[in-house]
Amino acid sequence: MDIFLRFETVTTRIALWLAVGFLLTSTALAMYQVTARFLLGNPSTWSEVITRSAMIWSVLLGVGPAFRHGSMISVEIIQRALPMRLGLGLYQVSLGLTLIFFGVLFWQGWAMAQRVVSQKLAALEVSISWVYAALPVGSVFIMIAVLGCMLRASRGEWAARSDPQPEAMQ
């Protein structure tokens, strides 16, 4: 169990840094796009596509770290109102349903990425499947983080009963 939690810590940190990288890329390209269009009078045909794609990757990679930090919308009010064991059960059930959802998203995202391999992104000669790949890749990172949350909760490290400040990533 400790090995998996260390693995989860590393993968979640990787997902966080990748999300930050994609967000920075998206921000820089959006600024370039506005500058090229309104200051230079020569709008870019490719920057909007990459900006949107980087934002998609950023969001899907950022969900795993958000789960780990307890930053996702939760049923915490109900959990706190219930007795400890019942609240923990509700927390585990909600995480189990989350795993099912992202398992389905992985499966459907994989299928979708396979279906669109031959399609190209507008203004680029790159397969649109690279954008759709964010669904299965992000889902894997999210499922690892959710499993980590479930394991920590089973050990008594339950975020909903602890300090409201998110734990620091070690």
GUVOKOL-460753 format. One record per residue (C-alpha): chain; x negated, y, z negated; residue in three letters. Coordinates in steps of 0.05 Angstrom, whole numbers, plus 5000, padded with zeros to 4 digits. Each point is the difference from the previous one (the first is absolute). Example, Ala and Ser with C-alpha at 12.3 -4.5 7.8 and 13.67 -1.06 7.14 Angstrom:
2
<atom><c>A</c><X>4754</X><Y>4910</Y><Z>4844</Z><r>ALA</r></atom>
<atom><c>A</c><X>4973</X><Y>5069</Y><Z>5013</Z><r>SER</r></atom>
//
This chain:
170
<atom><c>A</c><X>5000</X><Y>5000</Y><Z>5000</Z><r>MET</r></atom>
<atom><c>A</c><X>4943</X><Y>5048</Y><Z>4984</Z><r>ASP</r></atom>
<atom><c>A</c><X>4968</X><Y>4986</Y><Z>5067</Z><r>ILE</r></atom>
<atom><c>A</c><X>5064</X><Y>5018</Y><Z>5036</Z><r>PHE</r></atom>
<atom><c>A</c><X>5008</X><Y>5064</Y><Z>4960</Z><r>LEU</r></atom>
<atom><c>A</c><X>4928</X><Y>5020</Y><Z>5017</Z><r>ARG</r></atom>
<atom><c>A</c><X>5015</X><Y>4983</Y><Z>5073</Z><r>PHE</r></atom>
<atom><c>A</c><X>5064</X><Y>5042</Y><Z>4996</Z><r>GLU</r></atom>
<atom><c>A</c><X>4961</X><Y>5059</Y><Z>4970</Z><r>THR</r></atom>
<atom><c>A</c><X>4950</X><Y>4998</Y><Z>5058</Z><r>VAL</r></atom>
<atom><c>A</c><X>5053</X><Y>4992</Y><Z>5055</Z><r>THR</r></atom>
<atom><c>A</c><X>5043</X><Y>5055</Y><Z>4970</Z><r>THR</r></atom>
<atom><c>A</c><X>4940</X><Y>5046</Y><Z>4997</Z><r>ARG</r></atom>
<atom><c>A</c><X>4984</X><Y>4984</Y><Z>5073</Z><r>ILE</r></atom>
<atom><c>A</c><X>5073</X><Y>5014</Y><Z>5019</Z><r>ALA</r></atom>
<atom><c>A</c><X>4998</X><Y>5066</Y><Z>4962</Z><r>LEU</r></atom>
<atom><c>A</c><X>4936</X><Y>5024</Y><Z>5035</Z><r>TRP</r></atom>
<atom><c>A</c><X>5026</X><Y>4979</Y><Z>5068</Z><r>LEU</r></atom>
<atom><c>A</c><X>5065</X><Y>5037</Y><Z>4986</Z><r>ALA</r></atom>
<atom><c>A</c><X>4961</X><Y>5062</Y><Z>4981</Z><r>VAL</r></atom>
<atom><c>A</c><X>4958</X><Y>4993</Y><Z>5063</Z><r>GLY</r></atom>
<atom><c>A</c><X>5061</X><Y>4994</Y><Z>5044</Z><r>PHE</r></atom>
<atom><c>A</c><X>5033</X><Y>5059</Y><Z>4965</Z><r>LEU</r></atom>
<atom><c>A</c><X>4938</X><Y>5043</Y><Z>5010</Z><r>LEU</r></atom>
<atom><c>A</c><X>4998</X><Y>4980</Y><Z>5073</Z><r>THR</r></atom>
<atom><c>A</c><X>5073</X><Y>5016</Y><Z>5008</Z><r>SER</r></atom>
<atom><c>A</c><X>4991</X><Y>5068</Y><Z>4967</Z><r>THR</r></atom>
<atom><c>A</c><X>4939</X><Y>5019</Y><Z>5040</Z><r>ALA</r></atom>
<atom><c>A</c><X>5032</X><Y>4980</Y><Z>5066</Z><r>LEU</r></atom>
<atom><c>A</c><X>5064</X><Y>5037</Y><Z>4983</Z><r>ALA</r></atom>
<atom><c>A</c><X>4960</X><Y>5063</Y><Z>4987</Z><r>MET</r></atom>
<atom><c>A</c><X>4962</X><Y>4989</Y><Z>5065</Z><r>TYR</r></atom>
<atom><c>A</c><X>5066</X><Y>4991</Y><Z>5037</Z><r>GLN</r></atom>
<atom><c>A</c><X>5029</X><Y>5065</Y><Z>4972</Z><r>VAL</r></atom>
<atom><c>A</c><X>4935</X><Y>5037</Y><Z>5015</Z><r>THR</r></atom>
<atom><c>A</c><X>4996</X><Y>4974</Y><Z>5071</Z><r>ALA</r></atom>
<atom><c>A</c><X>5072</X><Y>5016</Y><Z>5014</Z><r>ARG</r></atom>
<atom><c>A</c><X>5009</X><Y>5068</Y><Z>4968</Z><r>PHE</r></atom>
<atom><c>A</c><X>4930</X><Y>5031</Y><Z>4998</Z><r>LEU</r></atom>
<atom><c>A</c><X>4968</X><Y>4970</Y><Z>5062</Z><r>LEU</r></atom>
<atom><c>A</c><X>5064</X><Y>4994</Y><Z>5041</Z><r>GLY</r></atom>
<atom><c>A</c><X>4979</X><Y>4930</Y><Z>5022</Z><r>ASN</r></atom>
<atom><c>A</c><X>5042</X><Y>4947</Y><Z>4964</Z><r>PRO</r></atom>
<atom><c>A</c><X>4968</X><Y>4933</Y><Z>4988</Z><r>SER</r></atom>
<atom><c>A</c><X>5035</X><Y>4940</Y><Z>5029</Z><r>THR</r></atom>
<atom><c>A</c><X>4968</X><Y>4947</Y><Z>4956</Z><r>TRP</r></atom>
<atom><c>A</c><X>4994</X><Y>5031</Y><Z>4930</Z><r>SER</r></atom>
<atom><c>A</c><X>5075</X><Y>4996</Y><Z>4983</Z><r>GLU</r></atom>
<atom><c>A</c><X>5001</X><Y>4925</Y><Z>5015</Z><r>VAL</r></atom>
<atom><c>A</c><X>4939</X><Y>4986</Y><Z>4957</Z><r>ILE</r></atom>
<atom><c>A</c><X>5026</X><Y>5046</Y><Z>4945</Z><r>THR</r></atom>
<atom><c>A</c><X>5066</X><Y>4962</Y><Z>4996</Z><r>ARG</r></atom>
<atom><c>A</c><X>4965</X><Y>4932</Y><Z>5003</Z><r>SER</r></atom>
<atom><c>A</c><X>4951</X><Y>5020</Y><Z>4945</Z><r>ALA</r></atom>
<atom><c>A</c><X>5057</X><Y>5024</Y><Z>4957</Z><r>MET</r></atom>
<atom><c>A</c><X>5036</X><Y>4933</Y><Z>5008</Z><r>ILE</r></atom>
<atom><c>A</c><X>4937</X><Y>4963</Y><Z>4979</Z><r>TRP</r></atom>
<atom><c>A</c><X>4989</X><Y>5047</Y><Z>4942</Z><r>SER</r></atom>
<atom><c>A</c><X>5070</X><Y>4988</Y><Z>4972</Z><r>VAL</r></atom>
<atom><c>A</c><X>4998</X><Y>4925</Y><Z>5006</Z><r>LEU</r></atom>
<atom><c>A</c><X>4931</X><Y>4995</Y><Z>4970</Z><r>LEU</r></atom>
<atom><c>A</c><X>5018</X><Y>5047</Y><Z>4943</Z><r>GLY</r></atom>
<atom><c>A</c><X>5059</X><Y>4960</Y><Z>4975</Z><r>VAL</r></atom>
<atom><c>A</c><X>4957</X><Y>4946</Y><Z>4968</Z><r>GLY</r></atom>
<atom><c>A</c><X>4961</X><Y>5049</Y><Z>4956</Z><r>PRO</r></atom>
<atom><c>A</c><X>5066</X><Y>5035</Y><Z>4983</Z><r>ALA</r></atom>
<atom><c>A</c><X>5027</X><Y>4934</Y><Z>4974</Z><r>PHE</r></atom>
<atom><c>A</c><X>4937</X><Y>4987</Y><Z>4960</Z><r>ARG</r></atom>
<atom><c>A</c><X>5004</X><Y>5069</Y><Z>4967</Z><r>HIS</r></atom>
<atom><c>A</c><X>5074</X><Y>4993</Y><Z>4985</Z><r>GLY</r></atom>
<atom><c>A</c><X>5017</X><Y>5058</Y><Z>5046</Z><r>SER</r></atom>
<atom><c>A</c><X>5056</X><Y>4966</Y><Z>5039</Z><r>MET</r></atom>
<atom><c>A</c><X>5073</X><Y>5015</Y><Z>4984</Z><r>ILE</r></atom>
<atom><c>A</c><X>5021</X><Y>4949</Y><Z>4948</Z><r>SER</r></atom>
<atom><c>A</c><X>5056</X><Y>4980</Y><Z>4955</Z><r>VAL</r></atom>
<atom><c>A</c><X>4959</X><Y>5022</Y><Z>4940</Z><r>GLU</r></atom>
<atom><c>A</c><X>5058</X><Y>5034</Y><Z>4964</Z><r>ILE</r></atom>
<atom><c>A</c><X>5038</X><Y>4935</Y><Z>5000</Z><r>ILE</r></atom>
<atom><c>A</c><X>4938</X><Y>4961</Y><Z>4981</Z><r>GLN</r></atom>
<atom><c>A</c><X>4987</X><Y>5044</Y><Z>4940</Z><r>ARG</r></atom>
<atom><c>A</c><X>5073</X><Y>4995</Y><Z>4978</Z><r>ALA</r></atom>
<atom><c>A</c><X>4997</X><Y>4924</Y><Z>4999</Z><r>LEU</r></atom>
<atom><c>A</c><X>4966</X><Y>4957</Y><Z>4949</Z><r>PRO</r></atom>
<atom><c>A</c><X>4927</X><Y>4988</Y><Z>5016</Z><r>MET</r></atom>
<atom><c>A</c><X>5007</X><Y>4929</Y><Z>5029</Z><r>ARG</r></atom>
<atom><c>A</c><X>5061</X><Y>5018</Y><Z>5041</Z><r>LEU</r></atom>
<atom><c>A</c><X>4966</X><Y>5063</Y><Z>5026</Z><r>GLY</r></atom>
<atom><c>A</c><X>4939</X><Y>4960</Y><Z>5019</Z><r>LEU</r></atom>
<atom><c>A</c><X>5044</X><Y>4949</Y><Z>5036</Z><r>GLY</r></atom>
<atom><c>A</c><X>5033</X><Y>5056</Y><Z>5039</Z><r>LEU</r></atom>
<atom><c>A</c><X>4932</X><Y>5028</Y><Z>5018</Z><r>TYR</r></atom>
<atom><c>A</c><X>4976</X><Y>4932</Y><Z>5024</Z><r>GLN</r></atom>
<atom><c>A</c><X>5064</X><Y>4989</Y><Z>5040</Z><r>VAL</r></atom>
<atom><c>A</c><X>4993</X><Y>5068</Y><Z>5034</Z><r>SER</r></atom>
<atom><c>A</c><X>4927</X><Y>4984</Y><Z>5017</Z><r>LEU</r></atom>
<atom><c>A</c><X>5021</X><Y>4932</Y><Z>5027</Z><r>GLY</r></atom>
<atom><c>A</c><X>5052</X><Y>5033</Y><Z>5045</Z><r>LEU</r></atom>
<atom><c>A</c><X>4946</X><Y>5049</Y><Z>5022</Z><r>THR</r></atom>
<atom><c>A</c><X>4955</X><Y>4941</Y><Z>5019</Z><r>LEU</r></atom>
<atom><c>A</c><X>5057</X><Y>4970</Y><Z>5041</Z><r>ILE</r></atom>
<atom><c>A</c><X>5013</X><Y>5067</Y><Z>5035</Z><r>PHE</r></atom>
<atom><c>A</c><X>4926</X><Y>5010</Y><Z>5019</Z><r>PHE</r></atom>
<atom><c>A</c><X>4994</X><Y>4927</Y><Z>5020</Z><r>GLY</r></atom>
<atom><c>A</c><X>5056</X><Y>5011</Y><Z>5050</Z><r>VAL</r></atom>
<atom><c>A</c><X>4968</X><Y>5066</Y><Z>5022</Z><r>LEU</r></atom>
<atom><c>A</c><X>4934</X><Y>4964</Y><Z>5011</Z><r>PHE</r></atom>
<atom><c>A</c><X>5034</X><Y>4946</Y><Z>5042</Z><r>TRP</r></atom>
<atom><c>A</c><X>5042</X><Y>5049</Y><Z>5041</Z><r>GLN</r></atom>
<atom><c>A</c><X>4942</X><Y>5049</Y><Z>5006</Z><r>GLY</r></atom>
<atom><c>A</c><X>4955</X><Y>4945</Y><Z>5026</Z><r>TRP</r></atom>
<atom><c>A</c><X>5052</X><Y>4978</Y><Z>5051</Z><r>ALA</r></atom>
<atom><c>A</c><X>5011</X><Y>5072</Y><Z>5022</Z><r>MET</r></atom>
<atom><c>A</c><X>4926</X><Y>5013</Y><Z>5008</Z><r>ALA</r></atom>
<atom><c>A</c><X>4995</X><Y>4938</Y><Z>5043</Z><r>GLN</r></atom>
<atom><c>A</c><X>5059</X><Y>5022</Y><Z>5044</Z><r>ARG</r></atom>
<atom><c>A</c><X>4971</X><Y>5068</Y><Z>5016</Z><r>VAL</r></atom>
<atom><c>A</c><X>4929</X><Y>4980</Y><Z>5016</Z><r>VAL</r></atom>
<atom><c>A</c><X>5007</X><Y>5019</Y><Z>5073</Z><r>SER</r></atom>
<atom><c>A</c><X>5030</X><Y>5069</Y><Z>4986</Z><r>GLN</r></atom>
<atom><c>A</c><X>4953</X><Y>5060</Y><Z>4997</Z><r>LYS</r></atom>
<atom><c>A</c><X>5003</X><Y>5061</Y><Z>4955</Z><r>LEU</r></atom>
<atom><c>A</c><X>5021</X><Y>5063</Y><Z>5036</Z><r>ALA</r></atom>
<atom><c>A</c><X>4940</X><Y>5040</Y><Z>5025</Z><r>ALA</r></atom>
<atom><c>A</c><X>4952</X><Y>4945</Y><Z>4979</Z><r>LEU</r></atom>
<atom><c>A</c><X>4980</X><Y>4934</Y><Z>5031</Z><r>GLU</r></atom>
<atom><c>A</c><X>5006</X><Y>4963</Y><Z>4933</Z><r>VAL</r></atom>
<atom><c>A</c><X>5051</X><Y>4947</Y><Z>4984</Z><r>SER</r></atom>
<atom><c>A</c><X>5057</X><Y>5023</Y><Z>4956</Z><r>ILE</r></atom>
<atom><c>A</c><X>4992</X><Y>4935</Y><Z>4962</Z><r>SER</r></atom>
<atom><c>A</c><X>4944</X><Y>5034</Y><Z>4961</Z><r>TRP</r></atom>
<atom><c>A</c><X>5053</X><Y>5046</Y><Z>4969</Z><r>VAL</r></atom>
<atom><c>A</c><X>5048</X><Y>4943</Y><Z>4988</Z><r>TYR</r></atom>
<atom><c>A</c><X>4944</X><Y>4960</Y><Z>4966</Z><r>ALA</r></atom>
<atom><c>A</c><X>5008</X><Y>5048</Y><Z>4941</Z><r>ALA</r></atom>
<atom><c>A</c><X>5062</X><Y>4961</Y><Z>4980</Z><r>LEU</r></atom>
<atom><c>A</c><X>4968</X><Y>4932</Y><Z>4988</Z><r>PRO</r></atom>
<atom><c>A</c><X>4934</X><Y>5029</Y><Z>4975</Z><r>VAL</r></atom>
<atom><c>A</c><X>5033</X><Y>5047</Y><Z>4952</Z><r>GLY</r></atom>
<atom><c>A</c><X>5048</X><Y>4945</Y><Z>4977</Z><r>SER</r></atom>
<atom><c>A</c><X>4941</X><Y>4955</Y><Z>4982</Z><r>VAL</r></atom>
<atom><c>A</c><X>4968</X><Y>5055</Y><Z>4957</Z><r>PHE</r></atom>
<atom><c>A</c><X>5067</X><Y>5015</Y><Z>4968</Z><r>ILE</r></atom>
<atom><c>A</c><X>5015</X><Y>4927</Y><Z>4984</Z><r>MET</r></atom>
<atom><c>A</c><X>4931</X><Y>4992</Y><Z>4968</Z><r>ILE</r></atom>
<atom><c>A</c><X>5013</X><Y>5062</Y><Z>4957</Z><r>ALA</r></atom>
<atom><c>A</c><X>5070</X><Y>4977</Y><Z>4980</Z><r>VAL</r></atom>
<atom><c>A</c><X>4973</X><Y>4931</Y><Z>4981</Z><r>LEU</r></atom>
<atom><c>A</c><X>4948</X><Y>5036</Y><Z>4957</Z><r>GLY</r></atom>
<atom><c>A</c><X>5056</X><Y>5040</Y><Z>4967</Z><r>CYS</r></atom>
<atom><c>A</c><X>5038</X><Y>4935</Y><Z>4986</Z><r>MET</r></atom>
<atom><c>A</c><X>4938</X><Y>4967</Y><Z>4970</Z><r>LEU</r></atom>
<atom><c>A</c><X>4983</X><Y>5060</Y><Z>4956</Z><r>ARG</r></atom>
<atom><c>A</c><X>5073</X><Y>5003</Y><Z>4976</Z><r>ALA</r></atom>
<atom><c>A</c><X>4997</X><Y>4926</Y><Z>4982</Z><r>SER</r></atom>
<atom><c>A</c><X>4938</X><Y>5016</Y><Z>4958</Z><r>ARG</r></atom>
<atom><c>A</c><X>5037</X><Y>5055</Y><Z>4963</Z><r>GLY</r></atom>
<atom><c>A</c><X>4970</X><Y>5057</Y><Z>5040</Z><r>GLU</r></atom>
<atom><c>A</c><X>5068</X><Y>5024</Y><Z>5023</Z><r>TRP</r></atom>
<atom><c>A</c><X>4999</X><Y>5070</Y><Z>5029</Z><r>ALA</r></atom>
<atom><c>A</c><X>5073</X><Y>5016</Y><Z>4983</Z><r>ALA</r></atom>
<atom><c>A</c><X>4986</X><Y>4992</Y><Z>4925</Z><r>ARG</r></atom>
<atom><c>A</c><X>4933</X><Y>5036</Y><Z>4999</Z><r>SER</r></atom>
<atom><c>A</c><X>4978</X><Y>5072</Y><Z>5005</Z><r>ASP</r></atom>
<atom><c>A</c><X>5035</X><Y>5035</Y><Z>5059</Z><r>PRO</r></atom>
<atom><c>A</c><X>4932</X><Y>5021</Y><Z>5028</Z><r>GLN</r></atom>
<atom><c>A</c><X>4976</X><Y>4952</Y><Z>5054</Z><r>PRO</r></atom>
<atom><c>A</c><X>4940</X><Y>4958</Y><Z>4981</Z><r>GLU</r></atom>
<atom><c>A</c><X>4934</X><Y>5019</Y><Z>5031</Z><r>ALA</r></atom>
<atom><c>A</c><X>4973</X><Y>4952</Y><Z>5052</Z><r>MET</r></atom>
<atom><c>A</c><X>4939</X><Y>4967</Y><Z>4971</Z><r>GLN</r></atom>
//
